[in-house]
Amino acid sequence: MTLSIPQAGGLLALCAGLSACTVDGGDTAARGDLDFAPQYDGVSTRLLDGDLVNFHVEMRGARNEADVQSYAECAAAQYTLIRGYGFARHLRTTIEFQGGIWRGDAVYTISPALPRGLKTIDAEVTVSSCEENRIPTV
């Protein structure tokens, strides 16, 4: 295939434009992840009834509510394993942010077999993921 000078120039301009899209330290989303340095301030756990467990988590430096939710899920997964079960099901989480501190209040059921519902977690898999992502567990 032969390109004329104007076509070749257009192709070069397109390539130059696309190269500007590469991540070279100027991508704010990527830089934001590099700057992410949360402080996990602790978990308190309360057994409400047999298989129903309440987790209160506190952290600083969360990017959003999803980070707080992940911290609570990691705590729930480890607690599930400690109790000798393999699965948990998320029931609800409320999150508040005040004075630079994120607080989460989550409730899970724990069980030896995969529970019914959409928001279930495999405790072993979740704990492994938490370790990879450096999110502490109970």
C-alpha positions in Angstrom: 0.0 0.0 0.0 1.3 3.4 -0.9 0.4 6.6 0.9 0.5 10.1 -0.5 2.3 12.8 1.4 -0.9 14.3 2.8 -2.1 10.8 3.9 1.2 9.9 5.5 1.2 13.3 7.3 -2.3 12.5 8.6 -1.2 9.1 9.8 1.8 10.5 11.6 -0.4 13.1 13.3 -2.8 10.4 14.3 0.1 8.3 15.7 1.5 11.3 17.6 -1.9 12.0 19.0 -2.3 8.4 20.2 1.1 8.4 21.8 0.0 11.3 23.9 -2.6 9.0 25.4 0.0 6.7 27.0 0.6 6.8 30.7 3.8 8.7 31.3 3.2 10.0 34.8 0.7 12.6 33.5 -2.4 10.4 34.0 -4.1 11.7 37.2 -6.1 8.5 37.7 -2.9 6.4 37.8 -1.1 8.9 39.9 -4.0 9.0 42.3 -3.6 5.2 42.9 0.1 5.6 43.5 -0.7 8.3 46.2 -3.2 6.1 47.9 -1.9 5.4 51.4 -4.8 4.5 53.7 -4.5 4.2 57.4 -6.6 1.4 58.8 -7.5 2.3 62.4 -9.2 -0.9 63.6 -12.1 -3.2 63.6 -14.5 -4.1 66.4 -16.6 -7.2 66.0 -19.8 -8.1 67.7 -21.7 -11.4 67.4 -25.4 -10.4 67.3 -27.0 -13.8 67.0 -25.6 -17.2 66.1 -24.5 -16.5 62.5 -25.2 -12.7 62.4 -22.1 -10.5 62.9 -21.6 -6.7 63.1 -18.3 -5.1 62.1 -17.3 -1.5 62.9 -14.3 -0.3 60.9 -12.5 3.0 61.0 -9.9 4.4 58.6 -8.4 7.5 57.2 -7.3 8.3 53.7 -10.0 6.3 51.9 -10.7 7.4 48.3 -14.4 6.7 48.7 -17.0 4.5 50.3 -15.8 1.5 48.4 -12.5 1.5 50.3 -14.4 1.4 53.6 -16.6 -1.4 52.3 -13.6 -3.4 51.3 -12.1 -3.0 54.7 -15.3 -4.3 56.4 -15.5 -7.2 53.9 -11.9 -8.2 54.7 -12.7 -8.2 58.4 -15.8 -10.3 57.8 -13.9 -12.8 55.7 -11.2 -13.3 58.3 -13.7 -13.6 61.1 -15.7 -16.1 59.1 -12.5 -18.3 58.8 -11.7 -17.8 62.5 -15.2 -19.2 63.4 -14.5 -22.2 61.2 -16.9 -21.3 58.4 -16.2 -20.8 54.7 -18.7 -18.2 53.5 -20.4 -14.9 54.4 -23.3 -12.9 53.0 -23.3 -9.1 53.1 -26.6 -7.7 54.6 -25.9 -4.0 54.9 -23.2 -1.4 55.4 -23.6 2.2 56.4 -20.7 4.6 56.0 -20.1 8.1 57.4 -17.2 10.5 57.0 -16.5 13.1 59.6 -13.4 15.0 60.7 -11.2 13.1 58.2 -12.3 9.7 59.6 -14.3 7.1 57.6 -16.5 4.8 59.7 -18.3 1.8 58.4 -21.0 -0.3 60.2 -21.5 -3.6 58.4 -23.6 -6.7 59.1 -22.9 -10.1 57.6 -24.1 -13.6 58.1 -21.5 -16.4 58.3 -22.1 -20.0 57.2 -20.3 -23.3 56.5 -22.0 -23.6 53.1 -22.5 -21.0 50.3 -25.6 -19.0 51.4 -28.4 -18.0 49.2 -28.3 -14.4 47.8 -26.3 -12.2 45.5 -23.8 -10.6 48.0 -22.0 -13.7 49.1 -18.2 -14.1 49.6 -15.9 -17.0 49.7 -13.9 -16.2 52.9 -10.6 -17.9 51.8 -10.6 -16.2 48.4 -11.5 -12.8 49.9 -8.8 -13.0 52.6 -6.2 -13.9 50.0 -7.3 -10.9 47.9 -7.2 -8.6 51.0 -3.6 -9.7 51.7 -2.6 -9.0 48.0 -4.2 -5.5 48.3 -2.6 -4.9 51.8 -6.0 -4.5 53.5 -5.8 -5.8 57.1 -8.2 -8.4 58.4 -9.4 -9.1 62.0 
